[in-house]
């Protein structure tokens, strides 16, 4: 007699937890950690990246990605853009 599991379809035991936001966080973390290792700093964890990007909507993360990719220094542009003091008194769409 065969085991009942032999006739059942295979189910993944782990849930697929990939999200757009998570993929963007991994992207930023990868790009930033490459420069941090060169400078002798600890790499950023996913938890820390989550805290940094906590108040930023996902749509704005795509904008941040494009702005940082166009910049000469990815890391400098990233840290400048996520600092709210640099954007005080500005409305959306203004430079």
Buried (B, 14 or more C-beta within 10 A) or exposed (E): EEEEEEEEEEEEEEEEEEEEBEEBBEBBBEBBBEBBEEEEEEEBEEEEBEEBBEEBEEEEBEEBBEBBEEBEEBBEBBBBBBEEEEEEEEEEEEE
